[in-house]
Amino acid sequence: MEGRPRRSFTEDYKRQAAELVGSSGRSITSVAKELGLRESVLRRWVEQFGPQPTSAARRPTTQATPMSADQASEIARLRQENERLRMERDI
């Protein structure tokens, strides 16, 4: 029982497919389906050829700003109130 012949792809094609994942903003799964590839193959190409995403590019983060004294005291007060309310609720 013979399967289909194994396909081979040029390095340029692999690189372009990997770049398509990064530039389109779509998932590896959807790009792989569009190109007629297995997800695992495209994932390997992305790891090999694709630009390594920075944390800022993949997940926008906010810079933590230092808490003012007023904010810190308010948080402490609210935590104490929460604890008191939990105790009242449990009784």
Backbone as JSON Lines, residues from 0, in Angstrom:
{"i":0,"aa":"M","n":[0.84,-1.17,0.0],"ca":[0.0,0.0,0.0],"c":[0.89,1.24,0.0]}
{"i":1,"aa":"E","n":[0.83,1.98,-1.07],"ca":[1.67,3.16,-1.2],"c":[0.86,4.42,-0.93]}
{"i":2,"aa":"G","n":[1.47,5.34,-0.16],"ca":[0.82,6.62,0.09],"c":[1.22,7.61,-0.98]}
{"i":3,"aa":"R","n":[0.83,8.85,-0.76],"ca":[1.24,9.84,-1.73],"c":[2.73,10.13,-1.58]}
{"i":4,"aa":"P","n":[3.33,10.58,-2.66],"ca":[4.77,10.88,-2.57],"c":[5.0,12.07,-1.63]}
{"i":5,"aa":"R","n":[6.1,12.04,-0.97],"ca":[6.44,13.1,-0.03],"c":[6.75,14.39,-0.79]}
{"i":6,"aa":"R","n":[6.12,15.48,-0.36],"ca":[6.35,16.76,-1.01],"c":[7.6,17.41,-0.44]}
{"i":7,"aa":"S","n":[8.28,18.16,-1.26],"ca":[9.43,18.92,-0.76],"c":[9.21,20.39,-1.09]}
{"i":8,"aa":"F","n":[9.68,21.24,-0.22],"ca":[9.48,22.67,-0.36],"c":[10.82,23.37,-0.32]}
{"i":9,"aa":"T","n":[10.94,24.44,-1.08],"ca":[12.18,25.2,-1.07],"c":[12.28,25.98,0.23]}
{"i":10,"aa":"E","n":[13.49,26.37,0.56],"ca":[13.69,27.15,1.78],"c":[12.99,28.49,1.67]}
{"i":11,"aa":"D","n":[12.95,29.05,0.47],"ca":[12.27,30.32,0.25],"c":[10.77,30.19,0.53]}
{"i":12,"aa":"Y","n":[10.15,29.1,0.09],"ca":[8.72,28.87,0.33],"c":[8.46,28.74,1.83]}
{"i":13,"aa":"K","n":[9.33,28.0,2.51],"ca":[9.16,27.81,3.96],"c":[9.25,29.16,4.67]}
{"i":14,"aa":"R","n":[10.21,29.97,4.27],"ca":[10.4,31.28,4.89],"c":[9.18,32.17,4.64]}
{"i":15,"aa":"Q","n":[8.65,32.16,3.44],"ca":[7.48,32.98,3.12],"c":[6.25,32.51,3.89]}
{"i":16,"aa":"A","n":[6.09,31.21,4.03],"ca":[4.96,30.68,4.8],"c":[5.07,31.1,6.26]}
{"i":17,"aa":"A","n":[6.28,31.04,6.81],"ca":[6.49,31.44,8.2],"c":[6.23,32.94,8.37]}
{"i":18,"aa":"E","n":[6.65,33.74,7.41],"ca":[6.43,35.18,7.48],"c":[4.94,35.52,7.34]}
{"i":19,"aa":"L","n":[4.22,34.72,6.59],"ca":[2.78,34.93,6.43],"c":[2.06,34.81,7.77]}
{"i":20,"aa":"V","n":[2.49,33.87,8.58],"ca":[1.88,33.71,9.91],"c":[2.09,34.98,10.73]}
{"i":21,"aa":"G","n":[3.33,35.49,10.72],"ca":[3.63,36.68,11.51],"c":[2.98,37.94,10.98]}
{"i":22,"aa":"S","n":[2.98,38.11,9.67],"ca":[2.48,39.36,9.1],"c":[0.95,39.41,9.04]}
{"i":23,"aa":"S","n":[0.3,38.26,8.92],"ca":[-1.15,38.28,8.78],"c":[-1.86,38.38,10.12]}
{"i":24,"aa":"G","n":[-1.18,38.0,11.19],"ca":[-1.81,38.03,12.49],"c":[-2.76,36.88,12.71]}
{"i":25,"aa":"R","n":[-2.8,35.93,11.78],"ca":[-3.68,34.77,11.91],"c":[-2.93,33.64,12.6]}
{"i":26,"aa":"S","n":[-3.69,32.65,13.02],"ca":[-3.1,31.52,13.72],"c":[-2.37,30.61,12.74]}
{"i":27,"aa":"I","n":[-1.45,29.83,13.28],"ca":[-0.73,28.85,12.48],"c":[-1.71,27.87,11.86]}
{"i":28,"aa":"T","n":[-2.72,27.49,12.62],"ca":[-3.7,26.52,12.13],"c":[-4.41,27.03,10.88]}
{"i":29,"aa":"S","n":[-4.88,28.28,10.91],"ca":[-5.63,28.79,9.76],"c":[-4.73,28.97,8.54]}
{"i":30,"aa":"V","n":[-3.49,29.41,8.74],"ca":[-2.57,29.57,7.61],"c":[-2.2,28.2,7.04]}
{"i":31,"aa":"A","n":[-2.0,27.22,7.91],"ca":[-1.66,25.88,7.44],"c":[-2.79,25.3,6.6]}
{"i":32,"aa":"K","n":[-4.04,25.49,7.03],"ca":[-5.18,24.99,6.24],"c":[-5.23,25.67,4.88]}
{"i":33,"aa":"E","n":[-4.99,26.97,4.87],"ca":[-5.02,27.72,3.62],"c":[-3.95,27.23,2.65]}
{"i":34,"aa":"L","n":[-2.77,26.9,3.17],"ca":[-1.67,26.46,2.32],"c":[-1.68,24.97,2.05]}
{"i":35,"aa":"G","n":[-2.57,24.24,2.7],"ca":[-2.63,22.79,2.5],"c":[-1.49,22.06,3.19]}
{"i":36,"aa":"L","n":[-1.09,22.57,4.36],"ca":[0.01,21.98,5.12],"c":[-0.51,21.45,6.44]}
{"i":37,"aa":"R","n":[0.28,20.59,7.03],"ca":[-0.02,20.17,8.4],"c":[0.42,21.27,9.35]}
{"i":38,"aa":"E","n":[-0.34,21.4,10.42],"ca":[-0.04,22.44,11.4],"c":[1.35,22.27,11.98]}
{"i":39,"aa":"S","n":[1.74,21.04,12.26],"ca":[3.05,20.79,12.87],"c":[4.19,21.21,11.95]}
{"i":40,"aa":"V","n":[4.0,21.03,10.64],"ca":[5.03,21.41,9.68],"c":[5.21,22.92,9.67]}
{"i":41,"aa":"L","n":[4.09,23.64,9.58],"ca":[4.16,25.09,9.55],"c":[4.7,25.64,10.88]}
{"i":42,"aa":"R","n":[4.32,25.02,11.98],"ca":[4.82,25.46,13.28],"c":[6.35,25.33,13.34]}
{"i":43,"aa":"R","n":[6.87,24.25,12.8],"ca":[8.32,24.04,12.76],"c":[8.99,25.1,11.9]}
{"i":44,"aa":"W","n":[8.37,25.44,10.77],"ca":[8.93,26.47,9.9],"c":[8.92,27.84,10.58]}
{"i":45,"aa":"V","n":[7.85,28.13,11.31],"ca":[7.76,29.4,12.02],"c":[8.87,29.48,13.06]}
{"i":46,"aa":"E","n":[9.09,28.4,13.78],"ca":[10.16,28.38,14.78],"c":[11.53,28.52,14.13]}
{"i":47,"aa":"Q","n":[11.68,27.94,12.95],"ca":[12.96,27.96,12.27],"c":[13.22,29.28,11.55]}
{"i":48,"aa":"F","n":[12.24,29.81,10.84],"ca":[12.46,30.95,9.97],"c":[11.78,32.24,10.42]}
{"i":49,"aa":"G","n":[10.71,32.11,11.15],"ca":[9.91,33.29,11.48],"c":[10.62,34.18,12.47]}
{"i":50,"aa":"P","n":[10.25,35.46,12.46],"ca":[10.82,36.37,13.44],"c":[10.35,35.98,14.83]}
{"i":51,"aa":"Q","n":[11.24,36.01,15.78],"ca":[10.88,35.68,17.15],"c":[10.06,36.82,17.71]}
{"i":52,"aa":"P","n":[8.8,36.55,18.06],"ca":[7.95,37.64,18.54],"c":[8.42,38.15,19.89]}
{"i":53,"aa":"T","n":[8.41,39.45,20.02],"ca":[8.73,40.03,21.32],"c":[7.48,39.96,22.17]}
{"i":54,"aa":"S","n":[7.65,40.05,23.44],"ca":[6.49,39.97,24.32],"c":[5.55,41.14,24.04]}
{"i":55,"aa":"A","n":[6.09,42.29,23.65],"ca":[5.24,43.44,23.37],"c":[4.44,43.23,22.09]}
{"i":56,"aa":"A","n":[5.01,42.52,21.14],"ca":[4.31,42.3,19.88],"c":[3.18,41.29,20.05]}
{"i":57,"aa":"R","n":[3.39,40.27,20.84],"ca":[2.38,39.23,21.01],"c":[1.35,39.58,22.07]}
{"i":58,"aa":"R","n":[1.81,40.16,23.17],"ca":[0.91,40.49,24.27],"c":[1.21,41.9,24.73]}
{"i":59,"aa":"P","n":[0.36,42.82,24.4],"ca":[0.61,44.19,24.86],"c":[0.59,44.23,26.38]}
{"i":60,"aa":"T","n":[1.57,44.86,26.92],"ca":[1.64,44.98,28.37],"c":[1.62,46.44,28.76]}
{"i":61,"aa":"T","n":[1.2,46.7,29.96],"ca":[1.23,48.07,30.46],"c":[2.35,48.16,31.48]}
{"i":62,"aa":"Q","n":[2.96,49.28,31.5],"ca":[4.02,49.49,32.47],"c":[3.39,49.78,33.82]}
{"i":63,"aa":"A","n":[3.88,49.1,34.83],"ca":[3.36,49.31,36.17],"c":[3.87,50.65,36.68]}
{"i":64,"aa":"T","n":[2.94,51.46,37.15],"ca":[3.34,52.73,37.72],"c":[3.4,52.57,39.23]}
{"i":65,"aa":"P","n":[4.33,53.22,39.86],"ca":[4.43,53.09,41.31],"c":[3.15,53.6,41.97]}
{"i":66,"aa":"M","n":[2.76,52.9,43.02],"ca":[1.54,53.23,43.73],"c":[1.8,54.4,44.68]}
{"i":67,"aa":"S","n":[0.88,55.34,44.69],"ca":[1.03,56.46,45.61],"c":[0.66,56.0,47.02]}
{"i":68,"aa":"A","n":[1.03,56.82,47.99],"ca":[0.74,56.49,49.39],"c":[-0.77,56.43,49.62]}
{"i":69,"aa":"D","n":[-1.52,57.33,48.96],"ca":[-2.97,57.33,49.1],"c":[-3.57,56.02,48.58]}
{"i":70,"aa":"Q","n":[-3.08,55.58,47.43],"ca":[-3.58,54.33,46.85],"c":[-3.26,53.14,47.75]}
{"i":71,"aa":"A","n":[-2.05,53.12,48.27],"ca":[-1.64,52.01,49.13],"c":[-2.49,51.97,50.39]}
{"i":72,"aa":"S","n":[-2.77,53.11,50.98],"ca":[-3.58,53.13,52.2],"c":[-5.02,52.73,51.89]}
{"i":73,"aa":"E","n":[-5.53,53.15,50.74],"ca":[-6.89,52.77,50.34],"c":[-6.99,51.26,50.13]}
{"i":74,"aa":"I","n":[-5.99,50.68,49.5],"ca":[-5.99,49.23,49.28],"c":[-5.93,48.48,50.62]}
{"i":75,"aa":"A","n":[-5.09,48.96,51.53],"ca":[-5.01,48.33,52.85],"c":[-6.35,48.41,53.57]}
{"i":76,"aa":"R","n":[-7.01,49.58,53.49],"ca":[-8.31,49.76,54.14],"c":[-9.35,48.81,53.53]}
{"i":77,"aa":"L","n":[-9.36,48.71,52.22],"ca":[-10.32,47.84,51.55],"c":[-10.07,46.37,51.87]}
{"i":78,"aa":"R","n":[-8.81,45.98,51.99],"ca":[-8.52,44.59,52.37],"c":[-9.02,44.28,53.77]}
{"i":79,"aa":"Q","n":[-8.84,45.21,54.68],"ca":[-9.35,45.0,56.04],"c":[-10.87,44.9,56.03]}
{"i":80,"aa":"E","n":[-11.51,45.76,55.25],"ca":[-12.96,45.72,55.17],"c":[-13.44,44.41,54.56]}
{"i":81,"aa":"N","n":[-12.76,43.94,53.54],"ca":[-13.1,42.65,52.94],"c":[-13.0,41.52,53.95]}
{"i":82,"aa":"E","n":[-11.94,41.54,54.72],"ca":[-11.75,40.49,55.73],"c":[-12.88,40.54,56.76]}
{"i":83,"aa":"R","n":[-13.23,41.75,57.2],"ca":[-14.32,41.9,58.17],"c":[-15.64,41.4,57.59]}
{"i":84,"aa":"L","n":[-15.92,41.75,56.33],"ca":[-17.16,41.32,55.7],"c":[-17.2,39.8,55.49]}
{"i":85,"aa":"R","n":[-16.07,39.21,55.19],"ca":[-16.02,37.74,55.07],"c":[-16.35,37.07,56.4]}
{"i":86,"aa":"M","n":[-15.8,37.63,57.48],"ca":[-16.06,37.06,58.81],"c":[-17.55,37.2,59.15]}
{"i":87,"aa":"E","n":[-18.13,38.37,58.87],"ca":[-19.55,38.58,59.14],"c":[-20.41,37.62,58.32]}
{"i":88,"aa":"R","n":[-20.02,37.43,57.06],"ca":[-20.78,36.52,56.21],"c":[-20.7,35.08,56.75]}
{"i":89,"aa":"D","n":[-19.54,34.67,57.21],"ca":[-19.36,33.3,57.69],"c":[-20.11,33.05,58.99]}
{"i":90,"aa":"I","n":[-20.34,34.08,59.77],"ca":[-21.08,33.92,61.03],"c":[-22.5,33.8,60.7]}
